[in-house]
């Protein structure tokens, strides 16, 4: 969904924004959404509807073009990529790919990037076509599907583990930037695996989101 | 799952921005209990309690509690020795 935010000061790849909805009786619900668009382009968020959520069902089912709501941001200075030419290793689980997409979309095309992206099923892969289109010498995309896969699937078919990280990640000696985003358990597993491969903990930037509550 | 409730300090970036007026996820906080210095983004955050609870990723002690009411916010920083803000 594209948001036109008056006075938006611009953002950096990896940042998020908060959406606040206020009911007639004053009750407020607030949720964070990662920004998917690169700096300088119309502000885009990707919303995954959670059945028992308070905000996502409104954004997906109710909100129509031209509707207004309160937005706060850009937020975050930690989970932000600054391109200094060093290789970038992105690890995303489910909708955790959204802030990583902002990084992929904002690359100059010179910095080597690798994305390891875990989805439940083939249909759950967000930005599947765009990722395929952007894949090339500088952007390499590796998929893994954890709950079934279509015939002829050539990607991984299991949860991210140390062996997979070893096959996909750059050697630690190349000092890549690392961004991991997904559920808490996903992020912990990927970060622990990279530390076991010799990555410095401080080189690994992580962002966790809850399994419920959207 | 208890583990899925645990978020990190990125999740309260917006709330902190509103309370402090600064981008706080890169602020360094020193735990009053164990002395560990860590950026806010790396702390452990629980948002499904009646308030928001921020814990030290190292010793798990409570660093900060935030409870929001309709027209006021309570902020308990007693678990913090110091906060260093990038300015």
HADDOCK unambig.tbl for C-alpha pairs under 7 A between the chains (distance, minus, plus):
assign (segid A and resid 18 and name CA) (segid B and resid 14 and name CA) 6.57 0.50 0.50
assign (segid A and resid 75 and name CA) (segid B and resid 13 and name CA) 5.89 0.50 0.50
assign (segid A and resid 75 and name CA) (segid B and resid 14 and name CA) 5.82 0.50 0.50
assign (segid A and resid 76 and name CA) (segid B and resid 10 and name CA) 6.54 0.50 0.50
assign (segid A and resid 76 and name CA) (segid B and resid 13 and name CA) 5.82 0.50 0.50
assign (segid A and resid 76 and name CA) (segid B and resid 23 and name CA) 6.39 0.50 0.50
assign (segid A and resid 76 and name CA) (segid B and resid 25 and name CA) 5.82 0.50 0.50
assign (segid A and resid 77 and name CA) (segid B and resid 23 and name CA) 6.60 0.50 0.50
assign (segid A and resid 77 and name CA) (segid B and resid 25 and name CA) 6.05 0.50 0.50
assign (segid A and resid 77 and name CA) (segid B and resid 26 and name CA) 5.91 0.50 0.50
assign (segid A and resid 78 and name CA) (segid B and resid 25 and name CA) 5.89 0.50 0.50
assign (segid A and resid 78 and name CA) (segid B and resid 26 and name CA) 5.41 0.50 0.50
assign (segid A and resid 78 and name CA) (segid B and resid 41 and name CA) 6.54 0.50 0.50
assign (segid A and resid 184 and name CA) (segid B and resid 4 and name CA) 5.72 0.50 0.50
assign (segid A and resid 184 and name CA) (segid B and resid 6 and name CA) 6.71 0.50 0.50
assign (segid A and resid 184 and name CA) (segid B and resid 7 and name CA) 6.48 0.50 0.50
assign (segid A and resid 185 and name CA) (segid B and resid 4 and name CA) 6.77 0.50 0.50
assign (segid A and resid 207 and name CA) (segid B and resid 8 and name CA) 6.70 0.50 0.50
assign (segid A and resid 207 and name CA) (segid B and resid 10 and name CA) 6.32 0.50 0.50
assign (segid A and resid 208 and name CA) (segid B and resid 7 and name CA) 5.40 0.50 0.50
assign (segid A and resid 208 and name CA) (segid B and resid 8 and name CA) 5.95 0.50 0.50
assign (segid A and resid 209 and name CA) (segid B and resid 7 and name CA) 5.95 0.50 0.50
assign (segid A and resid 210 and name CA) (segid B and resid 4 and name CA) 6.09 0.50 0.50
assign (segid A and resid 210 and name CA) (segid B and resid 5 and name CA) 6.24 0.50 0.50
assign (segid A and resid 210 and name CA) (segid B and resid 7 and name CA) 6.47 0.50 0.50
assign (segid A and resid 211 and name CA) (segid B and resid 4 and name CA) 6.24 0.50 0.50
